[in-house]
């Protein structure tokens, strides 16, 4: 068996300038988790000033 290399997929990005209490990236990640992608989570990309929803995938 060969070594696995984890990689990240960014299915969606959301601008950071949303009104207070409005969390579209968190809602999107929660919907992905409900659809069977348990590792969907939100990270902040400071360079682009966006919240990114990322998932980990393993390649062989």
Number of C-alpha atoms within 10 A of each C-alpha: 4 6 7 10 9 10 11 11 12 13 13 13 20 18 14 17 10 10 7 6 6 10 13 15 21 18 13 19 23 18 13 18 15 11 9 9 14 13 15 21 20 22 13 15 13 9 6 11 13 17 22 23 25 19 19 15 12 9 10 8
